[in-house]
Amino acid sequence: METELDRLLTSRPKKKRRPRLKNIEAGLWKILTTGLKTTGRRVELTRLESWATPGVPDVLCCAEDGAFSFIELKVMHGKSKKVALSSHQVSWQTRHGHSNSFVVIRGSDLALRVYLGADSTDLRMDGIAAVPALAIFEEPYDWQQFWALTAPSA
């Protein structure tokens, strides 16, 4: 007769699946890094994956002169206008609202919308229709302007 301990020792652990949204945001990350390469700027980008401190934005940017900024990546599909920001993300963005912190949203129209991180509460509660974007970049994206806005020099 198999004991509970035997069953636990011989069973294979289930593979954890990454949330689909993270994979979609990884695609947006790739678009941004590819676009940065076309500018000739030497902005250092670090993709942050922090489970220890929930809410920290997805990307840390360090401009050529050492100025830092943060970017939260979001992808929206369909007709939904609300932004899927977690309460941790809203809290972080609110606490750091005085910093160079941005939310970059790519919608189903493929446009990149840039918002101030300080607008996170309104983006979550009321959606993109209620909050004016700092800038909207349509394809072909103007990468010089995009990175001048999101990774400004001091």
C-alpha positions in Angstrom: 0.0 0.0 0.0 1.4 3.4 -1.0 1.8 5.9 1.7 1.2 9.6 1.4 4.9 10.2 1.7 5.7 7.7 -1.1 3.2 9.5 -3.3 4.6 12.9 -2.6 8.2 11.7 -3.2 7.4 10.0 -6.5 5.0 12.5 -8.0 6.3 15.1 -10.4 5.7 18.7 -9.6 3.4 20.6 -11.9 5.0 23.1 -14.1 4.0 26.6 -13.3 2.8 28.5 -16.3 3.7 32.1 -16.7 0.7 34.4 -17.0 -0.1 35.0 -20.7 0.0 38.8 -20.1 3.6 38.7 -19.1 4.4 37.0 -22.4 2.6 39.7 -24.3 4.4 42.4 -22.3 7.7 40.6 -23.2 6.8 41.3 -26.8 6.3 45.0 -26.1 9.7 44.9 -24.3 11.3 43.5 -27.5 9.7 46.3 -29.6 11.0 49.0 -27.3 14.6 47.6 -27.2 14.6 47.2 -30.9 13.4 50.7 -31.4 16.1 52.1 -29.0 18.8 50.5 -31.1 17.7 52.7 -34.1 18.2 55.9 -32.1 22.0 55.7 -31.5 21.4 56.6 -27.9 23.2 54.8 -25.2 20.3 54.3 -22.7 20.8 51.3 -20.5 17.6 49.3 -20.1 17.0 46.7 -17.4 14.0 44.5 -17.4 12.8 44.1 -13.8 11.0 41.0 -12.5 10.5 41.6 -8.9 8.4 39.2 -6.8 10.1 40.5 -3.6 8.7 44.0 -4.1 5.4 43.9 -5.9 4.5 46.9 -8.0 8.0 47.9 -9.2 7.7 48.9 -12.9 8.9 46.5 -15.6 11.8 48.6 -17.0 14.5 50.7 -15.4 16.1 53.2 -17.8 19.4 54.9 -17.2 20.1 57.8 -19.7 23.6 58.6 -20.9 24.0 61.2 -18.1 22.9 58.9 -15.4 19.3 60.1 -15.1 16.9 57.3 -14.2 13.3 56.6 -15.2 10.9 53.8 -14.9 8.4 52.3 -17.4 5.4 50.1 -16.7 4.5 48.1 -19.8 0.9 47.3 -20.6 -0.8 45.7 -23.6 -4.6 46.1 -24.1 -6.7 44.0 -26.4 -10.2 44.4 -27.7 -12.4 47.3 -26.8 -11.6 47.5 -23.1 -10.4 50.9 -22.2 -9.4 50.1 -18.6 -5.8 49.4 -17.8 -4.9 46.3 -15.9 -2.8 47.9 -13.3 -2.6 46.0 -10.0 -3.1 47.7 -6.7 0.6 47.2 -6.0 1.5 48.9 -9.3 -0.8 51.8 -8.6 0.6 52.2 -5.1 4.2 52.2 -6.3 3.4 54.7 -9.1 1.6 57.0 -6.7 4.4 56.9 -4.1 6.9 57.7 -6.8 4.7 60.1 -8.7 7.3 62.9 -8.5 9.8 60.8 -10.4 10.3 60.1 -14.1 7.9 57.2 -14.1 5.7 56.3 -17.0 3.1 53.8 -18.1 3.4 52.7 -21.8 0.4 51.1 -23.2 0.1 49.4 -26.6 -3.4 49.0 -27.7 -5.1 46.9 -30.3 -4.5 49.8 -32.8 -0.7 49.2 -32.2 -0.2 52.8 -31.1 2.1 53.4 -28.1 0.5 55.6 -25.5 2.7 57.2 -22.8 1.2 58.3 -19.5 2.7 59.7 -16.4 3.0 57.1 -13.6 1.2 59.5 -11.3 -1.9 59.0 -13.5 -2.0 55.2 -12.6 -5.1 55.5 -10.3 -7.1 57.2 -13.0 -5.9 54.8 -15.6 -7.0 51.8 -13.5 -10.3 53.2 -12.4 -11.5 55.2 -15.4 -9.4 54.0 -18.3 -7.5 55.6 -21.2 -10.4 57.6 -22.4 -10.4 59.6 -19.2 -6.7 60.4 -19.0 -4.9 62.5 -21.6 -1.7 60.8 -22.8 1.6 62.6 -22.7 2.1 61.4 -26.3 0.7 58.9 -28.7 3.1 57.2 -31.1 1.6 55.5 -34.2 3.5 53.2 -36.5 6.1 53.8 -37.8 7.1 54.9 -34.3 9.3 58.0 -33.8 11.8 56.3 -31.6 13.9 59.5 -31.1 10.8 61.3 -29.6 9.7 58.2 -27.6 13.0 57.8 -25.9 13.5 61.5 -25.4 10.2 61.5 -23.5 10.6 58.2 -21.5 14.4 58.3 -20.9 15.1 62.0 -20.6 18.5 63.4 -19.7 18.7 65.5 -16.5 
